[in-house]
Amino acid sequence: MNETKVVADFNKALTYFDNSNIKRLCGEFSLQILKDGVYYGYAYEGTDGIVIQELPWQWCRSQYKIRGVPAIEFDMKFFDTKYPSVGYRMKVLNLFPPEFKKGYELYKQGKLPADDPYVPEGTAKGHWYLLDPECAFKLSLYGTNDLPFFVNAIPEILDLEKA
């Protein structure tokens, strides 16, 4: 093996991970989990490193697992609700990974399956889009129970206030 090539490749890998800001991201994950009980993200490869797109937890859900990893679904109504202006909505949509644009187009065409299995096929339009399990992820303290860390303190605080 060429020693110079090995060192160059090693430096390239280190630079890639340095550009990914893993330390900063882990701190952000932790704060979000303490505050909201869960962190939803979408990881993809950028030109200089790993890019993590934070997903709004109110518009995500995880009802089952794929190969032991939570399957993340994103509510495509998010884009219509948060960004009523079509032009601005498209700009925001382009900031997300390409998979989101595909899901949004399926939503607008009425091709996403309805949530209710008892609704006849083709009568109700769905809005939840299953994200790529290789990219989408969920982090939480309690596994399936997405509660904020200090939620148990709320009744105690209320009792203290009454006293």
mmCIF file of the C-alpha atoms, coordinates in Angstrom:
data_MODEL
# 
_entry.id   MODEL 
# 
loop_
_atom_site.group_PDB 
_atom_site.id 
_atom_site.type_symbol 
_atom_site.label_atom_id 
_atom_site.label_alt_id 
_atom_site.label_comp_id 
_atom_site.label_asym_id 
_atom_site.label_entity_id 
_atom_site.label_seq_id 
_atom_site.pdbx_PDB_ins_code 
_atom_site.Cartn_x 
_atom_site.Cartn_y 
_atom_site.Cartn_z 
_atom_site.occupancy 
_atom_site.B_iso_or_equiv 
_atom_site.pdbx_formal_charge 
_atom_site.auth_seq_id 
_atom_site.auth_comp_id 
_atom_site.auth_asym_id 
_atom_site.auth_atom_id 
_atom_site.pdbx_PDB_model_num 
ATOM 1   C CA . MET A 1 1   ? 0.000   0.000  0.000  1.00 0.00 ? 1   MET A CA 1 
ATOM 2   C CA . ASN A 1 2   ? 1.083   3.509  -0.731 1.00 0.00 ? 2   ASN A CA 1 
ATOM 3   C CA . GLU A 1 3   ? 1.564   5.252  2.624  1.00 0.00 ? 3   GLU A CA 1 
ATOM 4   C CA . THR A 1 4   ? 0.895   8.702  1.165  1.00 0.00 ? 4   THR A CA 1 
ATOM 5   C CA . LYS A 1 5   ? -2.452  7.567  -0.283 1.00 0.00 ? 5   LYS A CA 1 
ATOM 6   C CA . VAL A 1 6   ? -3.484  5.993  3.041  1.00 0.00 ? 6   VAL A CA 1 
ATOM 7   C CA . VAL A 1 7   ? -2.660  9.185  4.968  1.00 0.00 ? 7   VAL A CA 1 
ATOM 8   C CA . ALA A 1 8   ? -4.459  11.341 2.360  1.00 0.00 ? 8   ALA A CA 1 
ATOM 9   C CA . ASP A 1 9   ? -7.584  9.154  2.520  1.00 0.00 ? 9   ASP A CA 1 
ATOM 10  C CA . PHE A 1 10  ? -7.473  9.182  6.320  1.00 0.00 ? 10  PHE A CA 1 
ATOM 11  C CA . ASN A 1 11  ? -7.239  12.991 6.353  1.00 0.00 ? 11  ASN A CA 1 
ATOM 12  C CA . LYS A 1 12  ? -10.107 13.185 3.859  1.00 0.00 ? 12  LYS A CA 1 
ATOM 13  C CA . ALA A 1 13  ? -12.292 11.047 6.158  1.00 0.00 ? 13  ALA A CA 1 
ATOM 14  C CA . LEU A 1 14  ? -11.383 13.146 9.224  1.00 0.00 ? 14  LEU A CA 1 
ATOM 15  C CA . THR A 1 15  ? -12.172 16.378 7.374  1.00 0.00 ? 15  THR A CA 1 
ATOM 16  C CA . TYR A 1 16  ? -15.526 14.939 6.278  1.00 0.00 ? 16  TYR A CA 1 
ATOM 17  C CA . PHE A 1 17  ? -16.478 14.137 9.886  1.00 0.00 ? 17  PHE A CA 1 
ATOM 18  C CA . ASP A 1 18  ? -15.139 17.472 11.168 1.00 0.00 ? 18  ASP A CA 1 
ATOM 19  C CA . ASN A 1 19  ? -17.340 19.281 8.625  1.00 0.00 ? 19  ASN A CA 1 
ATOM 20  C CA . SER A 1 20  ? -20.348 17.282 9.849  1.00 0.00 ? 20  SER A CA 1 
ATOM 21  C CA . ASN A 1 21  ? -20.231 19.025 13.285 1.00 0.00 ? 21  ASN A CA 1 
ATOM 22  C CA . ILE A 1 22  ? -21.178 15.844 15.145 1.00 0.00 ? 22  ILE A CA 1 
ATOM 23  C CA . LYS A 1 23  ? -20.464 17.381 18.593 1.00 0.00 ? 23  LYS A CA 1 
ATOM 24  C CA . ARG A 1 24  ? -22.745 20.360 17.975 1.00 0.00 ? 24  ARG A CA 1 
ATOM 25  C CA . LEU A 1 25  ? -25.474 18.158 16.509 1.00 0.00 ? 25  LEU A CA 1 
ATOM 26  C CA . CYS A 1 26  ? -25.467 15.803 19.497 1.00 0.00 ? 26  CYS A CA 1 
ATOM 27  C CA . GLY A 1 27  ? -25.919 18.770 21.831 1.00 0.00 ? 27  GLY A CA 1 
ATOM 28  C CA . GLU A 1 28  ? -28.862 20.001 19.747 1.00 0.00 ? 28  GLU A CA 1 
ATOM 29  C CA . PHE A 1 29  ? -30.388 16.503 19.756 1.00 0.00 ? 29  PHE A CA 1 
ATOM 30  C CA . SER A 1 30  ? -30.105 16.331 23.556 1.00 0.00 ? 30  SER A CA 1 
ATOM 31  C CA . LEU A 1 31  ? -31.703 19.734 24.162 1.00 0.00 ? 31  LEU A CA 1 
ATOM 32  C CA . GLN A 1 32  ? -34.570 18.973 21.791 1.00 0.00 ? 32  GLN A CA 1 
ATOM 33  C CA . ILE A 1 33  ? -35.220 15.602 23.460 1.00 0.00 ? 33  ILE A CA 1 
ATOM 34  C CA . LEU A 1 34  ? -35.252 17.170 26.942 1.00 0.00 ? 34  LEU A CA 1 
ATOM 35  C CA . LYS A 1 35  ? -37.619 19.919 25.786 1.00 0.00 ? 35  LYS A CA 1 
ATOM 36  C CA . ASP A 1 36  ? -39.990 17.985 23.496 1.00 0.00 ? 36  ASP A CA 1 
ATOM 37  C CA . GLY A 1 37  ? -39.361 14.347 24.387 1.00 0.00 ? 37  GLY A CA 1 
ATOM 38  C CA . VAL A 1 38  ? -38.306 13.412 20.858 1.00 0.00 ? 38  VAL A CA 1 
ATOM 39  C CA . TYR A 1 39  ? -36.066 14.452 17.982 1.00 0.00 ? 39  TYR A CA 1 
ATOM 40  C CA . TYR A 1 40  ? -36.905 13.634 14.386 1.00 0.00 ? 40  TYR A CA 1 
ATOM 41  C CA . GLY A 1 41  ? -34.252 14.128 11.765 1.00 0.00 ? 41  GLY A CA 1 
ATOM 42  C CA . TYR A 1 42  ? -33.289 13.284 8.226  1.00 0.00 ? 42  TYR A CA 1 
ATOM 43  C CA . ALA A 1 43  ? -29.618 12.567 7.505  1.00 0.00 ? 43  ALA A CA 1 
ATOM 44  C CA . TYR A 1 44  ? -28.127 12.750 4.044  1.00 0.00 ? 44  TYR A CA 1 
ATOM 45  C CA . GLU A 1 45  ? -24.730 13.194 2.515  1.00 0.00 ? 45  GLU A CA 1 
ATOM 46  C CA . GLY A 1 46  ? -23.714 16.723 1.633  1.00 0.00 ? 46  GLY A CA 1 
ATOM 47  C CA . THR A 1 47  ? -20.689 17.829 -0.359 1.00 0.00 ? 47  THR A CA 1 
ATOM 48  C CA . ASP A 1 48  ? -18.548 18.519 2.712  1.00 0.00 ? 48  ASP A CA 1 
ATOM 49  C CA . GLY A 1 49  ? -20.087 16.202 5.316  1.00 0.00 ? 49  GLY A CA 1 
ATOM 50  C CA . ILE A 1 50  ? -23.228 14.702 6.741  1.00 0.00 ? 50  ILE A CA 1 
ATOM 51  C CA . VAL A 1 51  ? -26.220 17.050 6.747  1.00 0.00 ? 51  VAL A CA 1 
ATOM 52  C CA . ILE A 1 52  ? -28.980 16.655 9.337  1.00 0.00 ? 52  ILE A CA 1 
ATOM 53  C CA . GLN A 1 53  ? -32.338 18.223 8.478  1.00 0.00 ? 53  GLN A CA 1 
ATOM 54  C CA . GLU A 1 54  ? -34.331 18.714 11.683 1.00 0.00 ? 54  GLU A CA 1 
ATOM 55  C CA . LEU A 1 55  ? -37.967 17.750 11.208 1.00 0.00 ? 55  LEU A CA 1 
ATOM 56  C CA . PRO A 1 56  ? -40.745 19.407 13.216 1.00 0.00 ? 56  PRO A CA 1 
ATOM 57  C CA . TRP A 1 57  ? -41.844 16.775 15.741 1.00 0.00 ? 57  TRP A CA 1 
ATOM 58  C CA . GLN A 1 58  ? -45.487 17.896 15.565 1.00 0.00 ? 58  GLN A CA 1 
ATOM 59  C CA . TRP A 1 59  ? -45.610 16.805 11.915 1.00 0.00 ? 59  TRP A CA 1 
ATOM 60  C CA . CYS A 1 60  ? -43.856 13.447 12.338 1.00 0.00 ? 60  CYS A CA 1 
ATOM 61  C CA . ARG A 1 61  ? -44.986 10.108 13.652 1.00 0.00 ? 61  ARG A CA 1 
ATOM 62  C CA . SER A 1 62  ? -43.577 6.652  14.164 1.00 0.00 ? 62  SER A CA 1 
ATOM 63  C CA . GLN A 1 63  ? -46.130 3.878  14.509 1.00 0.00 ? 63  GLN A CA 1 
ATOM 64  C CA . TYR A 1 64  ? -44.000 0.824  13.716 1.00 0.00 ? 64  TYR A CA 1 
ATOM 65  C CA . LYS A 1 65  ? -40.456 -0.326 13.058 1.00 0.00 ? 65  LYS A CA 1 
ATOM 66  C CA . ILE A 1 66  ? -38.603 -1.486 9.980  1.00 0.00 ? 66  ILE A CA 1 
ATOM 67  C CA . ARG A 1 67  ? -35.747 -3.904 10.768 1.00 0.00 ? 67  ARG A CA 1 
ATOM 68  C CA . GLY A 1 68  ? -35.854 -2.731 14.400 1.00 0.00 ? 68  GLY A CA 1 
ATOM 69  C CA . VAL A 1 69  ? -35.590 0.971  13.510 1.00 0.00 ? 69  VAL A CA 1 
ATOM 70  C CA . PRO A 1 70  ? -38.559 3.361  13.931 1.00 0.00 ? 70  PRO A CA 1 
ATOM 71  C CA . ALA A 1 71  ? -40.267 4.057  10.600 1.00 0.00 ? 71  ALA A CA 1 
ATOM 72  C CA . ILE A 1 72  ? -40.769 7.807  10.290 1.00 0.00 ? 72  ILE A CA 1 
ATOM 73  C CA . GLU A 1 73  ? -43.756 9.276  8.512  1.00 0.00 ? 73  GLU A CA 1 
ATOM 74  C CA . PHE A 1 74  ? -44.028 12.970 7.687  1.00 0.00 ? 74  PHE A CA 1 
ATOM 75  C CA . ASP A 1 75  ? -47.331 14.833 7.354  1.00 0.00 ? 75  ASP A CA 1 
ATOM 76  C CA . MET A 1 76  ? -47.209 16.542 3.962  1.00 0.00 ? 76  MET A CA 1 
ATOM 77  C CA . LYS A 1 77  ? -49.966 18.955 5.038  1.00 0.00 ? 77  LYS A CA 1 
ATOM 78  C CA . PHE A 1 78  ? -47.115 20.732 6.855  1.00 0.00 ? 78  PHE A CA 1 
ATOM 79  C CA . PHE A 1 79  ? -46.106 22.603 3.711  1.00 0.00 ? 79  PHE A CA 1 
ATOM 80  C CA . ASP A 1 80  ? -49.654 23.798 2.914  1.00 0.00 ? 80  ASP A CA 1 
ATOM 81  C CA . THR A 1 81  ? -50.375 24.763 6.519  1.00 0.00 ? 81  THR A CA 1 
ATOM 82  C CA . LYS A 1 82  ? -47.136 26.550 7.356  1.00 0.00 ? 82  LYS A CA 1 
ATOM 83  C CA . TYR A 1 83  ? -46.541 28.153 3.956  1.00 0.00 ? 83  TYR A CA 1 
ATOM 84  C CA . PRO A 1 84  ? -49.827 29.223 2.306  1.00 0.00 ? 84  PRO A CA 1 
ATOM 85  C CA . SER A 1 85  ? -48.027 31.209 -0.415 1.00 0.00 ? 85  SER A CA 1 
ATOM 86  C CA . VAL A 1 86  ? -47.303 28.822 -3.305 1.00 0.00 ? 86  VAL A CA 1 
ATOM 87  C CA . GLY A 1 87  ? -44.080 30.555 -4.343 1.00 0.00 ? 87  GLY A CA 1 
ATOM 88  C CA . TYR A 1 88  ? -42.630 30.590 -0.841 1.00 0.00 ? 88  TYR A CA 1 
ATOM 89  C CA . ARG A 1 89  ? -43.820 27.024 -0.204 1.00 0.00 ? 89  ARG A CA 1 
ATOM 90  C CA . MET A 1 90  ? -41.886 25.799 -3.244 1.00 0.00 ? 90  MET A CA 1 
ATOM 91  C CA . LYS A 1 91  ? -38.752 27.634 -2.067 1.00 0.00 ? 91  LYS A CA 1 
ATOM 92  C CA . VAL A 1 92  ? -39.018 25.979 1.355  1.00 0.00 ? 92  VAL A CA 1 
ATOM 93  C CA . LEU A 1 93  ? -39.752 22.595 -0.205 1.00 0.00 ? 93  LEU A CA 1 
ATOM 94  C CA . ASN A 1 94  ? -36.576 22.887 -2.282 1.00 0.00 ? 94  ASN A CA 1 
ATOM 95  C CA . LEU A 1 95  ? -34.575 23.358 0.942  1.00 0.00 ? 95  LEU A CA 1 
ATOM 96  C CA . PHE A 1 96  ? -35.646 19.876 2.054  1.00 0.00 ? 96  PHE A CA 1 
ATOM 97  C CA . PRO A 1 97  ? -34.116 16.688 0.632  1.00 0.00 ? 97  PRO A CA 1 
ATOM 98  C CA . PRO A 1 98  ? -35.626 15.605 -2.749 1.00 0.00 ? 98  PRO A CA 1 
ATOM 99  C CA . GLU A 1 99  ? -37.665 12.837 -1.101 1.00 0.00 ? 99  GLU A CA 1 
ATOM 100 C CA . PHE A 1 100 ? -39.910 15.462 0.521  1.00 0.00 ? 100 PHE A CA 1 
ATOM 101 C CA . LYS A 1 101 ? -40.762 17.027 -2.838 1.00 0.00 ? 101 LYS A CA 1 
ATOM 102 C CA . LYS A 1 102 ? -41.694 13.583 -4.149 1.00 0.00 ? 102 LYS A CA 1 
ATOM 103 C CA . GLY A 1 103 ? -43.916 12.966 -1.111 1.00 0.00 ? 103 GLY A CA 1 
ATOM 104 C CA . TYR A 1 104 ? -45.536 16.382 -1.440 1.00 0.00 ? 104 TYR A CA 1 
ATOM 105 C CA . GLU A 1 105 ? -46.327 15.771 -5.106 1.00 0.00 ? 105 GLU A CA 1 
ATOM 106 C CA . LEU A 1 106 ? -47.906 12.405 -4.235 1.00 0.00 ? 106 LEU A CA 1 
ATOM 107 C CA . TYR A 1 107 ? -49.945 14.150 -1.529 1.00 0.00 ? 107 TYR A CA 1 
ATOM 108 C CA . LYS A 1 108 ? -51.173 16.849 -3.926 1.00 0.00 ? 108 LYS A CA 1 
ATOM 109 C CA . GLN A 1 109 ? -52.098 14.198 -6.511 1.00 0.00 ? 109 GLN A CA 1 
ATOM 110 C CA . GLY A 1 110 ? -54.065 12.284 -3.861 1.00 0.00 ? 110 GLY A CA 1 
ATOM 111 C CA . LYS A 1 111 ? -51.888 9.190  -4.229 1.00 0.00 ? 111 LYS A CA 1 
ATOM 112 C CA . LEU A 1 112 ? -50.902 8.738  -0.577 1.00 0.00 ? 112 LEU A CA 1 
ATOM 113 C CA . PRO A 1 113 ? -52.902 6.017  1.194  1.00 0.00 ? 113 PRO A CA 1 
ATOM 114 C CA . ALA A 1 114 ? -55.594 7.096  3.653  1.00 0.00 ? 114 ALA A CA 1 
ATOM 115 C CA . ASP A 1 115 ? -54.972 6.496  7.347  1.00 0.00 ? 115 ASP A CA 1 
ATOM 116 C CA . ASP A 1 116 ? -58.278 4.794  8.016  1.00 0.00 ? 116 ASP A CA 1 
ATOM 117 C CA . PRO A 1 117 ? -58.200 1.204  6.707  1.00 0.00 ? 117 PRO A CA 1 
ATOM 118 C CA . TYR A 1 118 ? -62.019 1.103  6.736  1.00 0.00 ? 118 TYR A CA 1 
ATOM 119 C CA . VAL A 1 119 ? -62.402 3.944  4.243  1.00 0.00 ? 119 VAL A CA 1 
ATOM 120 C CA . PRO A 1 120 ? -63.013 2.598  0.708  1.00 0.00 ? 120 PRO A CA 1 
ATOM 121 C CA . GLU A 1 121 ? -60.037 2.883  -1.635 1.00 0.00 ? 121 GLU A CA 1 
ATOM 122 C CA . GLY A 1 122 ? -59.962 6.166  -3.534 1.00 0.00 ? 122 GLY A CA 1 
ATOM 123 C CA . THR A 1 123 ? -62.507 8.045  -1.366 1.00 0.00 ? 123 THR A CA 1 
ATOM 124 C CA . ALA A 1 124 ? -60.122 9.627  1.153  1.00 0.00 ? 124 ALA A CA 1 
ATOM 125 C CA . LYS A 1 125 ? -56.756 11.179 0.466  1.00 0.00 ? 125 LYS A CA 1 
ATOM 126 C CA . GLY A 1 126 ? -53.860 10.461 2.751  1.00 0.00 ? 126 GLY A CA 1 
ATOM 127 C CA . HIS A 1 127 ? -51.222 12.926 3.861  1.00 0.00 ? 127 HIS A CA 1 
ATOM 128 C CA . TRP A 1 128 ? -48.636 10.824 5.728  1.00 0.00 ? 128 TRP A CA 1 
ATOM 129 C CA . TYR A 1 129 ? -45.551 9.947  3.677  1.00 0.00 ? 129 TYR A CA 1 
ATOM 130 C CA . LEU A 1 130 ? -43.169 7.191  4.785  1.00 0.00 ? 130 LEU A CA 1 
ATOM 131 C CA . LEU A 1 131 ? -39.605 8.515  4.665  1.00 0.00 ? 131 LEU A CA 1 
ATOM 132 C CA . ASP A 1 132 ? -36.595 6.449  3.651  1.00 0.00 ? 132 ASP A CA 1 
ATOM 133 C CA . PRO A 1 133 ? -35.658 4.391  6.750  1.00 0.00 ? 133 PRO A CA 1 
ATOM 134 C CA . GLU A 1 134 ? -31.987 4.694  5.799  1.00 0.00 ? 134 GLU A CA 1 
ATOM 135 C CA . CYS A 1 135 ? -32.151 8.497  6.208  1.00 0.00 ? 135 CYS A CA 1 
ATOM 136 C CA . ALA A 1 136 ? -34.990 9.371  8.596  1.00 0.00 ? 136 ALA A CA 1 
ATOM 137 C CA . PHE A 1 137 ? -34.443 8.791  12.305 1.00 0.00 ? 137 PHE A CA 1 
ATOM 138 C CA . LYS A 1 138 ? -36.033 9.311  15.688 1.00 0.00 ? 138 LYS A CA 1 
ATOM 139 C CA . LEU A 1 139 ? -34.286 9.839  19.008 1.00 0.00 ? 139 LEU A CA 1 
ATOM 140 C CA . SER A 1 140 ? -36.077 9.757  22.354 1.00 0.00 ? 140 SER A CA 1 
ATOM 141 C CA . LEU A 1 141 ? -35.397 8.918  25.986 1.00 0.00 ? 141 LEU A CA 1 
ATOM 142 C CA . TYR A 1 142 ? -38.223 6.514  26.589 1.00 0.00 ? 142 TYR A CA 1 
ATOM 143 C CA . GLY A 1 143 ? -38.380 4.613  23.309 1.00 0.00 ? 143 GLY A CA 1 
ATOM 144 C CA . THR A 1 144 ? -42.036 4.548  22.299 1.00 0.00 ? 144 THR A CA 1 
ATOM 145 C CA . ASN A 1 145 ? -43.224 7.107  24.867 1.00 0.00 ? 145 ASN A CA 1 
ATOM 146 C CA . ASP A 1 146 ? -42.263 10.545 23.513 1.00 0.00 ? 146 ASP A CA 1 
ATOM 147 C CA . LEU A 1 147 ? -42.661 12.596 26.666 1.00 0.00 ? 147 LEU A CA 1 
ATOM 148 C CA . PRO A 1 148 ? -40.537 15.580 27.648 1.00 0.00 ? 148 PRO A CA 1 
ATOM 149 C CA . PHE A 1 149 ? -38.002 14.727 30.347 1.00 0.00 ? 149 PHE A CA 1 
ATOM 150 C CA . PHE A 1 150 ? -39.493 16.953 33.069 1.00 0.00 ? 150 PHE A CA 1 
ATOM 151 C CA . VAL A 1 151 ? -43.175 16.263 32.313 1.00 0.00 ? 151 VAL A CA 1 
ATOM 152 C CA . ASN A 1 152 ? -43.565 14.391 35.622 1.00 0.00 ? 152 ASN A CA 1 
ATOM 153 C CA . ALA A 1 153 ? -42.662 17.587 37.489 1.00 0.00 ? 153 ALA A CA 1 
ATOM 154 C CA . ILE A 1 154 ? -45.720 19.477 36.193 1.00 0.00 ? 154 ILE A CA 1 
ATOM 155 C CA . PRO A 1 155 ? -48.250 18.027 38.692 1.00 0.00 ? 155 PRO A CA 1 
ATOM 156 C CA . GLU A 1 156 ? -45.805 18.695 41.536 1.00 0.00 ? 156 GLU A CA 1 
ATOM 157 C CA . ILE A 1 157 ? -45.369 22.302 40.403 1.00 0.00 ? 157 ILE A CA 1 
ATOM 158 C CA . LEU A 1 158 ? -49.165 22.737 40.280 1.00 0.00 ? 158 LEU A CA 1 
ATOM 159 C CA . ASP A 1 159 ? -49.495 21.265 43.796 1.00 0.00 ? 159 ASP A CA 1 
ATOM 160 C CA . LEU A 1 160 ? -46.749 23.593 45.013 1.00 0.00 ? 160 LEU A CA 1 
ATOM 161 C CA . GLU A 1 161 ? -48.534 26.574 43.470 1.00 0.00 ? 161 GLU A CA 1 
ATOM 162 C CA . LYS A 1 162 ? -51.806 25.618 45.219 1.00 0.00 ? 162 LYS A CA 1 
ATOM 163 C CA . ALA A 1 163 ? -50.005 25.319 48.558 1.00 0.00 ? 163 ALA A CA 1 
# 
